[in-house]
């Protein structure tokens, strides 16, 4: 699982170079628990980060432009080690979406599958 320290600002989670819109249901829970304007740990699995054009077009507020640090071709899939600002994460994508180290790539985060943890206690929030 990828873990990124973020701050909830309005309806978005924000980190250096990363700004993603949180789904309404998740946002409601985070606000009810008092996390508006506070730090959280955002967790997302590599397989929940997409390169599919249909996903990128459907959810433009969940897309970031990343730089690939390492690209690992593993048969039918690729692991892309990516960087956005200070945030590093791994995306598991179809081998057809293989990209070279140093290239830029648009990645869509499926925030309906995201996990959120308290920054201080690391306990599950959502």
Secondary structure as GFF3:
##gff-version 3
##sequence-region A 1 126
A	DSSP	beta_strand	2	9	.	.	.	ID=ss1
A	DSSP	beta_strand	12	15	.	.	.	ID=ss2
A	DSSP	beta_strand	18	21	.	.	.	ID=ss3
A	DSSP	alpha_helix	24	32	.	.	.	ID=ss4
A	DSSP	beta_strand	39	44	.	.	.	ID=ss5
A	DSSP	three_ten_helix	46	48	.	.	.	ID=ss6
A	DSSP	beta_strand	49	50	.	.	.	ID=ss7
A	DSSP	alpha_helix	53	58	.	.	.	ID=ss8
A	DSSP	three_ten_helix	60	62	.	.	.	ID=ss9
A	DSSP	beta_strand	63	74	.	.	.	ID=ss10
A	DSSP	beta_strand	77	84	.	.	.	ID=ss11
A	DSSP	beta_strand	87	94	.	.	.	ID=ss12
A	DSSP	three_ten_helix	95	97	.	.	.	ID=ss13
A	DSSP	beta_strand	104	109	.	.	.	ID=ss14
A	DSSP	three_ten_helix	111	113	.	.	.	ID=ss15
A	DSSP	beta_strand	115	118	.	.	.	ID=ss16
###
